[in-house]
Amino acid sequence: MFLGTYEPRLDDKARLILPAKFRAELADGLVLTRGQERCLYVFSAQEFARVHEQMRAAPLSSKQARDYIRVFLSGASDEVPDKQGRITIPASLRSYAGLDRELAVIGAGSRAEIWDAASWQQYLAEKEAAFSATEDEVIPGLF
């Protein structure tokens, strides 16, 4: 499970050093892809295979499903961390997420997310108040 918030930097070769706590789960390979809110999703190879199986179950007759799958998979990049736990983030994904040198890598349970640090701080500032004020059951069965 991916938990926590980390603040690494991209090096001059567009490489990211993965947080130490994430490396074991991602050591055998990972998939980077576009996420919602202009972040990048980071899946272990095993979790990505599970997500892909769910996508395969979507009806081909659904235009919304086809569109989502195309955008999601066409931007995907499989990577294997080097011995120092670094991965290269492709230029197209860096552009999509607006990544500069300062990043935020957050744990989101079954995946990690990579954000531009300023974008993450803005998102968090906007969403924390709503999170604190939530009264309704947002996630069924939780609390």
Residue frames as a rotation matrix with the C-alpha (Angstrom) as fourth column:
MET 1
0.585 0.811 0.000 0.00
0.811 -0.585 0.000 0.00
0.000 0.000 -1.000 0.00
PHE 2
-0.410 -0.699 0.586 1.29
0.685 -0.660 -0.308 3.44
0.602 0.275 0.750 -0.92
LEU 3
0.665 0.574 -0.477 1.02
0.744 -0.449 0.496 6.00
0.070 -0.685 -0.726 1.89
GLY 4
0.126 -0.622 -0.773 2.47
0.646 -0.540 0.540 9.40
-0.753 -0.567 0.333 2.72
THR 5
0.989 0.081 0.124 3.74
0.145 -0.707 -0.693 12.49
0.031 0.703 -0.711 0.94
TYR 6
0.172 -0.985 -0.013 7.31
0.744 0.122 0.657 12.94
-0.646 -0.123 0.753 -0.31
GLU 7
0.887 0.129 -0.443 9.00
-0.090 -0.893 -0.441 15.90
-0.453 0.432 -0.780 -1.98
PRO 8
0.076 -0.887 0.455 11.70
0.694 0.375 0.615 14.70
-0.716 0.269 0.644 -4.38
ARG 9
0.219 -0.087 -0.972 13.18
-0.540 -0.841 -0.046 16.67
-0.813 0.535 -0.230 -7.28
LEU 10
0.946 -0.018 0.322 13.59
0.285 0.513 -0.810 15.78
-0.151 0.858 0.491 -10.93
ASP 11
0.039 -0.981 -0.190 17.24
0.343 -0.166 0.924 15.68
-0.938 -0.101 0.331 -11.93
ASP 12
-0.235 -0.219 -0.947 18.64
-0.627 -0.710 0.320 17.16
-0.743 0.669 0.030 -15.15
LYS 13
-0.952 -0.123 -0.282 17.88
-0.296 0.614 0.732 13.91
0.083 0.780 -0.621 -17.01
ALA 14
-0.143 0.989 0.027 14.18
-0.851 -0.137 0.507 13.96
0.506 0.049 0.861 -15.96
ARG 15
-0.326 -0.012 -0.945 14.74
0.254 0.962 -0.100 11.17
0.911 -0.273 -0.311 -13.45
LEU 16
0.350 0.517 0.781 12.90
-0.746 -0.351 0.566 10.83
0.567 -0.781 0.263 -10.19
ILE 17
-0.832 -0.513 -0.212 14.27
-0.236 0.672 -0.702 8.98
0.503 -0.534 -0.680 -7.19
LEU 18
0.122 0.932 -0.343 11.36
0.029 0.342 0.939 6.92
0.992 -0.124 0.015 -5.88
PRO 19
0.275 0.028 0.961 10.60
-0.915 -0.299 0.270 7.25
0.295 -0.954 -0.056 -2.18
ALA 20
-0.728 -0.686 -0.003 12.43
-0.642 0.683 -0.348 4.50
0.241 -0.251 -0.937 -0.27
LYS 21
-0.506 0.593 0.627 9.16
-0.394 0.488 -0.779 3.13
-0.768 -0.641 -0.013 1.13
PHE 22
0.545 0.763 -0.347 7.81
-0.631 0.101 -0.769 2.59
-0.552 0.638 0.537 -2.41
ARG 23
-0.139 -0.739 -0.659 10.83
-0.990 0.079 0.120 0.92
-0.037 0.669 -0.742 -3.95
ALA 24
-0.775 -0.184 0.605 10.25
-0.272 0.961 -0.056 -2.69
-0.571 -0.208 -0.794 -2.89
GLU 25
0.101 0.922 0.374 6.75
0.192 0.351 -0.916 -2.77
-0.976 0.164 -0.142 -4.39
LEU 26
0.835 0.243 -0.494 7.94
-0.348 -0.461 -0.816 -1.11
-0.426 0.854 -0.300 -7.62
ALA 27
-0.040 -0.996 0.076 11.32
-0.556 0.085 0.827 -2.83
-0.830 -0.010 -0.558 -8.00
ASP 28
-0.405 -0.098 0.909 10.12
0.444 0.848 0.289 -5.36
-0.800 0.520 -0.300 -10.58
GLY 29
-0.821 0.094 0.563 8.55
0.502 -0.349 0.791 -2.71
0.271 0.932 0.240 -12.76
LEU 30
-0.345 0.707 -0.617 5.89
0.384 -0.493 -0.781 -0.04
-0.857 -0.506 -0.101 -12.79
VAL 31
-0.251 0.347 0.904 3.59
0.925 -0.190 0.329 1.79
0.286 0.919 -0.273 -15.15
LEU 32
-0.710 0.053 -0.702 3.29
0.201 -0.940 -0.274 5.57
-0.675 -0.336 0.657 -15.32
THR 33
-0.445 0.577 0.684 0.17
0.841 0.007 0.541 7.01
0.307 0.816 -0.489 -16.91
ARG 34
-0.659 0.304 0.688 -2.02
-0.209 -0.953 0.221 10.09
0.722 0.002 0.692 -17.00
GLY 35
-0.635 0.509 -0.582 -4.14
0.771 0.363 -0.523 10.57
-0.055 -0.781 -0.623 -13.91
GLN 36
0.445 0.826 0.346 -7.06
0.766 -0.551 0.330 12.80
0.463 0.118 -0.878 -13.12
GLU 37
0.940 0.018 -0.342 -6.43
0.205 -0.829 0.520 16.38
-0.274 -0.559 -0.783 -11.96
ARG 38
0.772 -0.636 -0.009 -3.29
-0.309 -0.362 -0.879 16.53
0.556 0.682 -0.476 -14.14
CYS 39
0.224 -0.738 0.636 -1.15
-0.819 0.211 0.534 14.25
-0.528 -0.641 -0.557 -12.00
LEU 40
-0.202 -0.313 -0.928 0.57
-0.725 0.685 -0.072 11.02
0.658 0.658 -0.365 -13.00
TYR 41
0.793 0.417 0.444 -0.49
-0.602 0.653 0.460 7.64
-0.098 -0.632 0.769 -11.66
VAL 42
-0.374 -0.895 -0.244 2.17
-0.853 0.435 -0.289 5.14
0.365 0.100 -0.926 -10.69
PHE 43
0.750 0.633 0.194 1.07
-0.662 0.718 0.214 1.50
-0.003 -0.289 0.957 -10.58
SER 44
-0.308 -0.727 0.613 3.10
-0.496 0.673 0.549 -1.56
-0.812 -0.135 -0.568 -9.78
ALA 45
-0.787 -0.021 -0.617 3.15
-0.586 0.340 0.736 -3.88
0.194 0.940 -0.279 -12.78
GLN 46
-0.860 0.474 -0.187 0.81
0.503 0.849 -0.160 -6.27
0.083 -0.232 -0.969 -10.94
GLU 47
-0.320 0.772 -0.548 -1.69
0.339 -0.447 -0.828 -3.56
-0.885 -0.451 -0.119 -10.00
PHE 48
-0.453 0.125 -0.883 -1.66
-0.727 -0.625 0.285 -2.18
-0.516 0.771 0.374 -13.54
ALA 49
-0.936 0.119 -0.332 -2.50
-0.119 0.779 0.616 -5.62
0.332 0.616 -0.715 -14.88
ARG 50
-0.589 0.760 -0.275 -5.48
0.727 0.349 -0.592 -5.74
-0.354 -0.549 -0.758 -12.50
VAL 51
-0.221 0.479 -0.850 -6.64
-0.155 -0.877 -0.454 -2.27
-0.963 0.031 0.268 -13.61
HIS 52
-0.713 -0.103 -0.694 -6.25
-0.690 -0.074 0.720 -3.27
-0.126 0.992 -0.019 -17.25
GLU 53
-0.899 0.430 -0.085 -8.42
0.412 0.894 0.175 -6.36
0.151 0.122 -0.981 -16.69
GLN 54
-0.266 0.827 -0.495 -11.14
0.520 -0.309 -0.796 -4.10
-0.811 -0.470 -0.348 -15.30
MET 55
-0.318 0.093 -0.943 -10.88
-0.598 -0.792 0.123 -1.91
-0.736 0.604 0.308 -18.39
ARG 56
-0.953 -0.081 -0.293 -11.19
-0.285 0.579 0.764 -4.94
0.108 0.812 -0.574 -20.66
ALA 57
-0.646 0.762 -0.050 -14.54
0.710 0.575 -0.406 -5.67
-0.280 -0.297 -0.913 -19.03
ALA 58
-0.388 0.502 -0.773 -15.91
-0.201 -0.864 -0.461 -2.28
-0.899 -0.023 0.436 -20.16
PRO 59
0.389 0.612 0.689 -18.37
0.568 0.430 -0.702 -2.52
-0.726 0.664 -0.180 -23.04
LEU 60
-0.674 -0.661 0.330 -16.90
0.635 -0.290 0.716 -1.53
-0.378 0.692 0.615 -26.41
SER 61
-0.041 0.761 0.647 -20.24
0.870 -0.292 0.397 0.08
0.491 0.579 -0.650 -27.19
SER 62
0.706 0.268 -0.656 -19.60
0.627 -0.667 0.403 2.75
-0.329 -0.695 -0.639 -24.53
LYS 63
0.543 -0.496 0.677 -17.99
0.377 -0.577 -0.725 5.81
0.751 0.649 -0.126 -26.14
GLN 64
0.713 -0.265 0.649 -17.07
-0.632 -0.644 0.432 7.20
0.303 -0.718 -0.626 -22.72
ALA 65
0.740 -0.451 0.500 -15.27
-0.042 0.710 0.703 3.95
-0.672 -0.541 0.506 -21.82
ARG 66
0.599 -0.522 0.608 -13.44
0.798 0.325 -0.508 3.87
0.068 0.789 0.611 -25.17
ASP 67
0.613 -0.340 0.713 -12.35
-0.033 -0.913 -0.407 7.49
0.789 0.226 -0.571 -24.79
TYR 68
0.762 -0.304 0.572 -11.13
-0.637 -0.195 0.746 6.95
-0.116 -0.933 -0.342 -21.23
ILE 69
0.707 -0.484 0.515 -9.23
0.315 0.868 0.384 3.77
-0.633 -0.109 0.766 -22.10
ARG 70
0.622 -0.473 0.624 -7.57
0.659 -0.113 -0.743 5.42
0.422 0.874 0.241 -25.10
VAL 71
0.580 -0.394 0.713 -6.35
-0.411 -0.897 -0.162 8.42
0.704 -0.199 -0.682 -23.12
PHE 72
0.760 -0.230 0.608 -5.32
-0.561 0.238 0.793 6.29
-0.328 -0.943 0.052 -20.14
LEU 73
0.646 -0.480 0.593 -3.40
0.398 0.875 0.275 3.62
-0.651 0.058 0.757 -22.08
SER 74
0.742 -0.372 0.558 -1.94
0.520 -0.207 -0.829 5.75
0.424 0.905 0.039 -24.87
GLY 75
0.545 -0.547 0.636 0.03
-0.562 -0.801 -0.206 7.75
0.622 -0.245 -0.744 -22.33
ALA 76
0.940 -0.121 0.320 1.21
-0.204 0.554 0.807 4.77
-0.275 -0.823 0.496 -20.34
SER 77
0.296 -0.916 -0.270 4.92
-0.646 0.016 -0.763 4.03
0.703 0.401 -0.587 -20.01
ASP 78
0.967 -0.036 -0.253 6.37
0.192 0.755 0.627 0.94
0.168 -0.655 0.737 -18.39
GLU 79
0.321 -0.867 0.383 9.56
-0.675 -0.492 -0.550 1.55
0.665 -0.082 -0.743 -16.44
VAL 80
0.656 -0.249 -0.713 11.98
0.589 0.759 0.278 -0.42
0.472 -0.602 0.644 -14.31
PRO 81
0.935 -0.324 0.142 13.78
-0.347 -0.766 0.541 1.50
-0.066 -0.555 -0.829 -11.57
ASP 82
0.280 -0.916 -0.286 17.58
-0.233 0.224 -0.946 1.47
0.931 0.332 -0.150 -11.73
LYS 83
-0.063 -0.387 -0.920 19.74
0.702 0.638 -0.316 0.33
0.709 -0.666 0.231 -8.81
GLN 84
-0.962 -0.271 -0.039 19.41
0.228 -0.714 -0.662 3.76
0.152 -0.646 0.748 -7.17
GLY 85
-0.336 0.920 -0.202 15.61
0.760 0.138 -0.635 3.59
-0.556 -0.367 -0.746 -7.36
ARG 86
-0.517 0.097 -0.850 15.37
-0.332 -0.938 0.095 6.14
-0.789 0.331 0.518 -10.18
ILE 87
0.027 0.535 0.845 12.89
0.839 0.447 -0.309 6.21
-0.543 0.717 -0.437 -13.05
THR 88
-0.963 -0.260 -0.071 12.78
0.162 -0.771 0.615 8.47
-0.215 0.581 0.785 -16.09
ILE 89
0.001 0.988 -0.153 9.53
0.358 -0.143 -0.923 10.32
-0.934 -0.054 -0.354 -16.62
PRO 90
-0.321 -0.122 0.939 8.82
0.942 0.062 0.330 10.64
-0.099 0.991 0.095 -20.36
ALA 91
-0.985 -0.159 -0.070 8.51
0.148 -0.978 0.148 14.17
-0.092 0.136 0.986 -21.77
SER 92
-0.491 0.863 0.119 4.87
-0.010 -0.142 0.990 13.68
0.871 0.485 0.079 -22.78
LEU 93
0.260 0.582 -0.771 3.89
0.781 0.343 0.522 12.76
0.568 -0.738 -0.365 -19.23
ARG 94
-0.540 -0.501 -0.676 5.96
0.787 -0.584 -0.196 15.58
-0.297 -0.638 0.710 -17.73
SER 95
-0.951 0.208 0.227 4.14
-0.049 -0.829 0.556 17.98
0.304 0.518 0.799 -20.03
TYR 96
-0.140 0.965 -0.221 0.69
0.306 0.254 0.917 16.54
0.942 0.061 -0.331 -19.23
ALA 97
0.404 0.283 -0.870 1.25
0.881 0.133 0.453 16.95
0.244 -0.950 -0.196 -15.47
GLY 98
0.752 -0.141 0.644 3.07
-0.070 -0.988 -0.135 20.28
0.655 0.056 -0.753 -15.78
LEU 99
0.785 -0.460 -0.415 6.04
0.602 0.411 0.684 18.86
-0.144 -0.787 0.599 -13.88
ASP 100
0.649 -0.692 0.317 8.87
-0.541 -0.712 -0.448 21.18
0.535 0.119 -0.836 -12.97
ARG 101
-0.349 -0.876 -0.332 11.86
-0.292 0.438 -0.850 20.19
0.890 -0.200 -0.409 -10.84
GLU 102
-0.836 0.088 0.541 10.01
-0.541 0.027 -0.841 20.29
-0.089 -0.996 0.025 -7.51
LEU 103
-0.393 0.675 -0.624 7.60
-0.222 0.589 0.777 17.37
0.892 0.444 -0.082 -7.14
ALA 104
-0.244 0.376 0.894 5.19
-0.921 0.200 -0.335 15.85
-0.304 -0.905 0.298 -4.68
VAL 105
-0.557 0.110 -0.824 4.88
-0.290 0.904 0.316 12.06
0.779 0.414 -0.471 -4.68
ILE 106
-0.290 0.555 0.780 1.89
-0.953 -0.098 -0.286 10.91
-0.082 -0.826 0.557 -2.70
GLY 107
-0.996 0.078 0.053 0.62
0.076 0.996 -0.037 7.54
-0.055 -0.033 -0.998 -1.66
ALA 108
-0.349 0.930 -0.113 -2.95
-0.936 -0.342 0.080 6.87
0.036 0.134 0.990 -2.76
GLY 109
0.408 0.523 0.749 -3.45
-0.636 0.751 -0.178 3.31
-0.656 -0.403 0.639 -1.57
SER 110
0.599 -0.095 0.795 -3.12
0.394 0.899 -0.189 1.00
-0.697 0.427 0.576 -4.56
ARG 111
0.458 -0.480 0.748 -1.15
0.756 -0.232 -0.611 3.57
0.467 0.846 0.257 -6.53
ALA 112
-0.252 -0.512 -0.821 1.20
0.677 -0.700 0.228 6.49
-0.691 -0.498 0.523 -6.05
GLU 113
0.779 0.444 0.443 0.71
0.627 -0.564 -0.537 9.84
0.011 0.696 -0.718 -7.72
ILE 114
-0.418 -0.901 -0.113 3.29
0.865 -0.433 0.252 12.31
-0.276 0.007 0.961 -9.01
TRP 115
0.745 0.665 0.060 2.36
0.665 -0.731 -0.153 15.99
-0.058 0.154 -0.986 -8.89
ASP 116
-0.161 -0.647 0.746 4.11
0.336 -0.746 -0.575 19.24
0.928 0.158 0.337 -9.59
ALA 117
-0.647 -0.159 -0.746 4.78
0.752 0.034 -0.659 20.48
0.130 -0.987 0.097 -6.03
ALA 118
-0.946 0.300 -0.125 2.96
-0.267 -0.937 -0.225 23.81
-0.184 -0.180 0.966 -6.51
SER 119
-0.374 0.846 -0.379 -0.05
-0.544 0.130 0.829 22.11
0.751 0.516 0.412 -8.11
TRP 120
-0.263 0.237 -0.935 -0.25
0.584 0.811 0.042 19.62
0.768 -0.535 -0.351 -5.23
GLN 121
-0.855 -0.095 -0.510 -0.16
0.491 -0.465 -0.737 22.40
-0.167 -0.880 0.444 -2.63
GLN 122
-0.778 0.617 -0.119 -2.92
-0.624 -0.735 0.267 24.27
0.077 0.282 0.956 -4.47
TYR 123
-0.221 0.699 -0.680 -5.04
-0.203 0.649 0.733 21.12
0.954 0.300 -0.002 -4.80
LEU 124
-0.449 -0.021 -0.893 -4.55
0.745 0.544 -0.387 20.24
0.494 -0.839 -0.229 -1.14
ALA 125
-0.973 0.080 -0.216 -5.44
0.059 -0.820 -0.569 23.75
-0.223 -0.567 0.793 0.02
GLU 126
-0.545 0.809 -0.218 -8.66
-0.743 -0.346 0.573 23.61
0.388 0.474 0.790 -2.01
LYS 127
-0.009 0.573 -0.820 -9.67
-0.190 0.804 0.564 20.12
0.982 0.161 0.102 -0.90
GLU 128
-0.798 -0.361 -0.482 -8.68
0.348 0.377 -0.858 20.01
0.492 -0.853 -0.175 2.78
ALA 129
-0.807 0.550 0.213 -11.51
-0.565 -0.617 -0.548 22.29
-0.170 -0.563 0.809 3.88
ALA 130
0.087 0.865 -0.494 -14.08
-0.888 0.292 0.356 20.16
0.452 0.408 0.793 2.06
PHE 131
-0.263 -0.278 -0.924 -12.48
0.057 0.952 -0.302 17.01
0.963 -0.132 -0.234 3.49
SER 132
-0.979 -0.177 -0.098 -12.79
0.113 -0.080 -0.990 18.33
0.167 -0.981 0.098 7.05
ALA 133
-0.597 0.802 0.024 -16.41
-0.729 -0.530 -0.434 19.38
-0.335 -0.277 0.901 6.51
THR 134
-0.558 0.395 -0.730 -17.59
-0.432 0.613 0.662 16.15
0.709 0.684 -0.171 4.89
GLU 135
-0.424 0.511 0.747 -20.65
-0.825 0.123 -0.552 14.86
-0.374 -0.851 0.369 6.68
ASP 136
0.639 0.727 -0.250 -22.15
-0.758 0.541 -0.364 12.45
-0.129 0.422 0.897 4.19
GLU 137
0.329 -0.474 0.817 -20.93
0.063 0.874 0.482 8.97
-0.942 -0.107 0.317 3.47
VAL 138
0.292 -0.319 -0.902 -18.57
-0.891 -0.433 -0.135 9.57
-0.347 0.843 -0.411 0.55
ILE 139
-0.579 -0.489 -0.653 -17.11
-0.638 0.770 -0.010 6.09
0.508 0.411 -0.757 0.54
PRO 140
0.446 0.886 -0.124 -19.79
-0.610 0.402 0.682 3.48
0.654 -0.229 0.721 1.30
GLY 141
0.773 -0.004 -0.635 -19.18
0.348 0.839 0.419 1.64
0.531 -0.544 0.649 4.55
LEU 142
-0.333 -0.939 -0.081 -16.33
0.676 -0.178 -0.716 3.91
0.658 -0.293 0.694 5.69
PHE 143
-0.999 -0.027 0.023 -17.01
-0.001 -0.618 -0.786 5.58
0.035 -0.786 0.617 9.06
